[in-house]
Amino acid sequence: MDEWVYFAGLYDTKFEAYCAVMWVEADERIRRSARPTEVEIYRSRGGRYGVRFRRQENASSSSLARV
C-alpha cells in the first residue's frame, strides 16, 4: 500500500478538517488524476486535527472518508 500523504495545515476543529477532506476528494475528481484511495482525519499530539490520504494511480474504487 502507498505511504500516507499529509495535507498541509492543522485545524482547530474536526469539522474544519472534514471540510478539507471534501476539498481533497473534489479536487482529485475534477483533475481526474490519481484519486485518493483512503482519506483520514487524524488528531495531532497537540490536539489539533489534520488530513492525510493515500494516493494510488488508476484507483478503481471510490475514496473512503473516515471521521
C-alpha positions as CSV (number, residue, x, y, z in Angstrom):
1,M,0.0,0.0,0.0
2,D,1.2,3.5,-0.7
3,E,2.5,5.8,2.1
4,W,0.4,8.5,3.7
5,V,0.4,12.0,2.2
6,Y,-0.2,14.6,4.8
7,F,-2.4,17.6,3.7
8,A,-0.9,20.9,4.6
9,G,-2.2,22.5,7.8
10,L,-3.8,21.6,11.1
11,Y,-7.3,22.6,12.1
12,D,-8.8,23.6,15.4
13,T,-12.0,21.5,14.9
14,K,-12.8,18.2,13.4
15,F,-15.4,20.0,11.2
16,E,-12.7,22.1,9.6
17,A,-10.6,19.0,8.9
18,Y,-13.7,17.3,7.4
19,C,-14.2,20.3,5.0
20,A,-10.5,19.8,3.9
21,V,-11.3,16.1,3.2
22,M,-14.1,17.1,1.0
23,W,-11.9,19.6,-0.8
24,V,-9.2,17.0,-1.4
25,E,-11.7,14.5,-2.8
26,A,-13.4,17.0,-5.0
27,D,-10.1,18.4,-6.3
28,E,-8.9,15.0,-7.3
29,R,-12.2,14.2,-9.1
30,I,-12.0,17.5,-11.0
31,R,-8.5,16.9,-12.2
32,R,-9.2,13.2,-12.9
33,S,-5.7,12.4,-11.7
34,A,-4.6,9.9,-9.1
35,R,-7.6,9.6,-6.8
36,P,-7.0,9.2,-3.0
37,T,-7.9,5.6,-2.1
38,E,-8.2,6.3,1.6
39,V,-8.7,9.7,3.3
40,E,-8.5,10.0,7.1
41,I,-8.8,12.7,9.7
42,Y,-6.1,12.3,12.4
43,R,-5.5,14.1,15.7
44,S,-2.1,15.5,16.4
45,R,-0.3,15.3,19.7
46,G,-1.1,18.9,20.2
47,G,-4.9,18.2,19.9
48,R,-5.4,19.7,16.5
49,Y,-6.8,17.9,13.5
50,G,-5.2,17.1,10.2
51,V,-5.9,15.3,7.0
52,R,-3.9,12.5,5.4
53,F,-4.6,10.3,2.4
54,R,-3.1,7.6,0.3
55,R,-2.9,8.2,-3.4
56,Q,-2.8,5.4,-5.9
57,E,-2.6,5.8,-9.7
58,N,-5.5,4.4,-11.6
59,A,-7.6,3.7,-8.5
60,S,-10.7,1.8,-9.4
61,S,-12.5,2.1,-6.1
62,S,-14.1,5.2,-4.7
63,S,-12.3,7.0,-1.9
64,L,-13.3,6.4,1.7
65,A,-13.5,9.1,4.3
66,R,-13.0,8.1,7.9
67,V,-14.2,10.5,10.5
